[in-house]
Amino acid sequence: MKLCIVNPNTTASMTAKIGEAAMAAASSGVEIRASNPDFGPPSIEGYFDEAFAVPGLIAEMGKAPDADAFIIACFDDTGLEAARSFARAPVIGIGEAAFHMASLIAEKFSVVTTLARSIAPIEKNLTKYGLIARCARVRAANVAVLALEEPGSSARKTIAAEILRALDEDGAEAIVLGCAGMTDLARDLEAEAGVPVLDGVACAVSLAEAMVRLGLRTSKRNTYAAPLAKAYAGDFGGFSPS
């Protein structure tokens, strides 16, 4: 089984961290390919970055035509609908995966993400997935995504403090980490918090494996049908559907 994990931003150190987390979560014999585009934003923090990350995401997916499933390693599930239209294999967003997993083990969960500008996109996704009622609150730790890559950063301490506030103030019974860059923190934070702390990368790998084993593929009837053949103009000519 081959799983292709795409980090839609261009920060290679984050991709390496994501790849390590994915391999740790994967079953024996599962091949993990983790990559990121070489064009686009270095981090995805809000709608503007998201828009410029989607072409690079699709380009990376196109480099893995033999993948049995794809995982989008951005918690906002950047480009998820476009990716499902592009691929016949299952495509899973780490945000969607973590929300569904959390709903199976806790009545109420809180999300701890990076910056406040990410709260609205996450809440909209929760509504779209039908899980907004299960989320006690989406919280921002006010930590920039790239701070998670800086040696000696206080980001981990700040996130841990926000988790404790979520437990005390929200009534949360589990915590979902709202950024792929937090993937390496999950186990330590869980030990400190005393409740399940879910990392979307690990959740998505487990779901992807299950979908492949069940022989599930993306439906191409209507919503996620392949794009119609047409010539795209300018710099996007290489993305023209055929």
C-alpha positions in Angstrom: 0.0 0.0 0.0 1.3 3.4 -1.0 0.2 6.6 0.8 1.1 10.0 -0.6 1.2 12.8 2.0 1.4 16.3 0.7 2.3 19.2 2.9 0.8 22.1 0.8 3.3 24.6 2.1 7.0 24.8 1.0 8.7 24.3 4.3 10.7 21.1 3.9 11.6 20.7 7.6 7.9 20.6 8.4 7.4 18.0 5.7 10.1 15.8 7.2 8.4 16.0 10.6 5.1 15.1 9.0 6.7 12.2 7.2 8.2 10.8 10.4 4.8 11.0 12.2 3.1 9.3 9.3 5.6 6.4 9.2 5.2 6.0 13.0 1.5 5.7 12.6 1.5 3.5 9.5 1.1 -0.3 9.6 4.0 -2.6 8.6 4.5 -2.7 4.9 2.8 0.6 4.2 4.9 2.9 2.0 4.8 6.6 2.9 5.8 9.3 0.4 5.8 12.8 2.0 6.5 15.8 -0.1 5.8 19.5 -0.5 5.7 21.8 -3.6 8.6 24.0 -4.5 6.3 27.0 -5.2 3.7 28.6 -3.0 3.6 30.0 0.6 6.0 28.8 3.3 3.1 28.4 5.7 -0.7 28.4 5.4 -2.2 31.0 7.8 -5.6 32.1 6.5 -7.5 32.2 3.3 -5.0 34.2 1.2 -2.2 31.6 1.8 -4.6 28.8 1.2 -5.5 30.1 -2.3 -1.9 30.1 -3.4 -1.2 26.7 -2.0 -3.7 24.7 -4.0 -1.8 24.6 -7.4 1.3 23.2 -5.7 -0.8 20.6 -3.9 -2.3 19.4 -7.1 1.1 19.4 -8.8 2.6 17.2 -6.0 -0.4 14.8 -6.2 0.3 14.4 -10.0 3.8 13.1 -9.2 2.3 10.1 -7.4 0.0 8.5 -9.9 0.4 5.1 -8.3 -0.7 6.2 -4.8 -3.4 4.2 -3.2 -4.6 7.2 -1.2 -3.6 10.8 -0.6 -3.4 12.8 2.6 -3.5 16.6 2.7 -1.2 17.6 5.6 -2.7 21.1 6.3 -5.2 21.3 9.1 -7.5 23.7 7.1 -7.9 20.8 4.6 -6.5 23.1 2.0 -7.7 22.2 -1.5 -9.6 19.1 -0.4 -12.5 19.4 -2.8 -10.2 20.2 -5.8 -7.9 17.2 -4.8 -10.9 14.8 -4.7 -11.9 16.0 -8.1 -8.3 15.4 -9.4 -7.8 11.9 -7.9 -9.7 8.7 -8.1 -8.0 7.3 -5.0 -9.3 8.5 -1.6 -8.2 11.9 -0.4 -8.2 12.7 3.3 -7.6 16.0 5.0 -5.9 15.8 8.4 -8.5 18.2 9.9 -11.4 16.2 8.8 -9.7 13.0 10.0 -9.0 14.3 13.4 -12.5 15.7 13.9 -14.1 12.4 13.1 -11.7 10.4 15.3 -12.3 12.8 18.2 -16.0 12.5 17.9 -15.7 8.7 18.4 -13.9 9.0 21.7 -15.3 12.1 23.3 -18.6 13.9 23.6 -16.9 17.3 23.3 -13.5 18.2 22.0 -11.7 21.5 21.6 -9.3 22.4 18.8 -6.1 24.2 19.7 -4.7 25.9 16.6 -2.0 28.5 15.8 -3.3 32.0 15.0 -6.7 33.5 15.5 -7.2 34.0 11.7 -7.5 30.2 11.5 -10.5 29.9 13.8 -13.1 30.8 11.2 -11.8 28.4 8.5 -11.8 25.6 11.1 -15.2 26.4 12.4 -16.6 26.5 8.8 -15.0 23.0 8.2 -16.6 21.7 11.3 -20.0 22.9 10.1 -19.4 21.4 6.7 -18.5 18.1 8.2 -21.5 18.1 10.5 -19.4 18.1 13.7 -19.7 21.7 14.9 -22.0 20.6 17.7 -19.3 18.2 19.0 -16.7 20.9 19.2 -16.6 22.8 22.5 -14.4 25.6 21.1 -11.7 26.4 18.6 -8.9 28.1 20.3 -5.8 30.0 19.0 -2.6 29.7 20.9 -1.3 32.8 19.0 1.7 30.9 17.8 2.8 31.4 14.2 3.2 28.2 12.2 6.8 28.7 11.4 7.6 29.2 15.1 6.9 25.5 15.5 10.1 25.0 13.4 12.4 27.2 15.4 14.8 25.6 17.9 14.3 27.0 21.4 10.9 28.4 20.6 8.3 28.8 23.4 5.6 27.5 21.1 5.2 24.1 22.8 4.8 25.7 26.2 2.2 28.1 24.9 0.2 25.3 23.2 0.3 23.2 26.4 -1.0 26.2 28.4 -3.9 26.6 25.9 -4.8 23.0 26.2 -5.1 23.3 30.0 -7.4 26.3 29.5 -9.5 24.3 27.0 -10.0 21.6 29.7 -10.8 24.1 32.5 -13.0 26.5 30.5 -14.5 24.6 27.6 -15.4 21.3 29.3 -13.4 19.5 26.6 -12.9 15.8 27.0 -10.3 15.5 24.2 -8.0 18.0 22.3 -7.4 18.2 18.6 -4.1 19.8 17.6 -5.0 22.3 14.8 -1.8 22.3 12.8 0.3 19.7 11.0 3.4 21.4 12.4 2.3 20.2 15.9 2.4 16.5 15.0 5.5 15.8 17.0 4.0 17.3 20.2 0.9 15.1 20.5 2.2 12.3 22.7 4.0 14.5 25.2 1.0 16.9 25.4 -1.4 14.0 25.9 0.7 12.7 28.9 0.6 16.2 30.4 -3.1 16.9 29.8 -4.4 13.5 30.9 -6.9 13.4 28.0 -6.6 12.2 24.4 -4.7 14.6 22.2 -5.2 13.9 18.5 -2.8 14.6 15.8 -4.4 14.8 12.4 -1.5 13.2 10.5 -1.7 10.0 12.5 -5.5 10.0 12.3 -5.4 10.5 8.5 -2.9 7.7 8.0 -5.1 5.2 9.9 -8.2 6.2 8.0 -6.4 6.1 4.7 -5.2 2.6 5.4 -8.8 1.5 6.3 -10.3 3.0 3.1 -7.7 1.3 0.9 -8.2 -2.1 2.6 -12.0 -1.7 2.1 -11.5 -0.9 -1.6 -13.1 2.5 -1.3 -12.4 5.2 -3.9 -13.6 8.7 -4.5 -17.0 8.8 -6.2 -16.9 10.5 -9.6 -20.6 11.0 -9.8 -21.4 14.8 -9.9 -19.6 16.6 -7.1 -16.1 15.1 -7.5 -16.3 14.3 -11.2 -13.1 14.8 -13.1 -12.7 18.4 -14.4 -13.9 19.1 -17.9 -11.2 19.3 -20.6 -10.3 22.9 -21.4 -7.2 25.0 -21.9 -6.1 27.1 -18.9 -4.4 30.4 -19.8 -1.0 31.8 -18.8 1.0 30.3 -16.0 -1.7 27.7 -15.3 -1.5 26.2 -18.8 0.3 23.1 -17.3 -2.8 22.4 -15.1 -5.2 22.2 -18.1 -7.5 19.2 -17.8 -7.4 16.8 -20.7 
